[in-house]
Amino acid sequence: MKTNLPDADALTVYYEQYAIILKKYESQVSYLYEKLEEIRKERISFIDEKIPQMREKLEEQQISEAHINDWLDTLRNDTMRSLSISETLLNSFYVSSLDEFKKELREKLSIGGEKS
């Protein structure tokens, strides 16, 4: 019975080429991982450490609770928006790199592309 599954040789070639190309993109993958991790840590640090520290300093200066809340809410929203934009830029870079990776893999395997 004929199936649509690739044979063992085809899978071996696929995974060999995949490994070769992945190694080529290793620095980009590491860069993306590190930057996204930095953003996650910065978000946590901002919410868990910096906001409470700022609140305490503002309270020490006897600023009204309403003004403190308004200011910190604005700062929190602006900071979260900035971090989200950074994540979006990194994700766009990731998608672009992934498309390039897939294209190169197809070309190496002669699927929808020319042999290299």
C-alpha positions as CSV (number, residue, x, y, z in Angstrom):
1,M,0.0,0.0,0.0
2,K,1.4,3.4,-1.0
3,T,1.4,6.2,1.6
4,N,2.1,9.9,1.6
5,L,4.7,9.4,4.3
6,P,8.4,10.1,3.3
7,D,10.7,7.2,3.3
8,A,13.6,6.9,5.9
9,D,16.2,8.2,3.4
10,A,14.2,11.3,2.7
11,L,13.7,12.0,6.4
12,T,17.4,11.5,7.0
13,V,18.3,14.0,4.3
14,Y,15.7,16.4,5.6
15,Y,17.0,16.3,9.2
16,E,20.6,16.6,8.1
17,Q,19.8,19.7,6.0
18,Y,17.7,21.1,8.9
19,A,20.6,20.7,11.3
20,I,23.1,22.3,8.9
21,I,20.8,25.3,8.4
22,L,19.8,25.6,12.0
23,K,23.5,25.8,13.0
24,K,23.8,28.6,10.5
25,Y,21.0,30.5,12.2
26,E,22.2,29.6,15.8
27,S,23.4,33.1,16.6
28,Q,20.1,34.7,15.5
29,V,18.1,32.2,17.6
30,S,20.3,32.8,20.6
31,Y,20.0,36.6,20.1
32,L,16.2,36.4,19.9
33,Y,15.9,34.2,23.0
34,E,18.2,36.5,25.0
35,K,16.3,39.6,24.0
36,L,12.9,38.2,24.7
37,E,14.1,36.9,28.1
38,E,15.5,40.4,28.9
39,I,12.1,41.9,28.1
40,R,10.3,39.4,30.3
41,K,12.7,40.1,33.2
42,E,12.4,43.8,32.7
43,R,8.6,43.6,32.8
44,I,8.7,41.6,36.0
45,S,11.3,43.9,37.6
46,F,9.3,47.0,36.6
47,I,6.1,45.7,38.1
48,D,7.5,43.9,41.2
49,E,10.3,46.3,42.2
50,K,10.4,49.6,40.4
51,I,6.7,50.6,40.8
52,P,6.6,49.8,44.5
53,Q,9.9,51.8,45.0
54,M,8.5,54.8,43.1
55,R,5.2,54.6,45.0
56,E,7.2,54.6,48.3
57,K,9.3,57.6,47.3
58,L,6.2,59.6,46.1
59,E,4.4,58.8,49.4
60,E,7.4,60.0,51.4
61,Q,7.0,63.3,49.6
62,Q,3.4,63.5,50.7
63,I,2.0,63.5,47.2
64,S,-1.7,62.7,47.2
65,E,-2.7,59.1,46.6
66,A,-4.8,60.0,43.6
67,H,-1.9,61.8,41.9
68,I,0.5,58.9,42.7
69,N,-2.0,56.4,41.2
70,D,-2.6,58.5,38.1
71,W,1.1,59.0,37.5
72,L,2.1,55.4,38.1
73,D,-0.8,54.1,36.0
74,T,0.4,56.3,33.1
75,L,4.0,55.2,33.6
76,R,3.0,51.5,33.8
77,N,0.9,51.7,30.6
78,D,3.6,53.6,28.7
79,T,6.3,51.1,29.8
80,M,4.2,48.1,29.0
81,R,3.4,49.6,25.6
82,S,7.1,50.2,25.0
83,L,8.0,46.6,26.0
84,S,5.2,45.3,23.8
85,I,6.6,47.2,20.8
86,S,10.0,45.7,21.5
87,E,8.5,42.3,21.5
88,T,6.6,43.0,18.3
89,L,9.8,44.1,16.6
90,L,11.6,40.9,17.8
91,N,8.7,38.7,16.7
92,S,8.8,40.4,13.2
93,F,12.5,39.6,13.0
94,Y,11.7,36.1,14.1
95,V,9.1,35.6,11.4
96,S,11.3,37.1,8.7
97,S,14.2,34.8,9.8
98,L,11.9,31.8,10.0
99,D,10.6,32.5,6.4
100,E,14.3,32.7,5.3
101,F,15.1,29.5,7.1
102,K,12.2,27.7,5.5
103,K,13.1,29.0,2.0
104,E,16.7,27.8,2.4
105,L,15.5,24.4,3.6
106,R,13.2,24.0,0.6
107,E,16.0,25.0,-1.7
108,K,18.4,22.5,-0.1
109,L,15.8,19.8,-0.4
110,S,14.8,20.9,-3.9
111,I,11.2,21.4,-2.8
112,G,9.8,24.4,-4.6
113,G,13.2,25.8,-5.3
114,E,16.4,25.2,-7.2
115,K,19.2,23.0,-6.0
116,S,22.1,24.9,-4.4
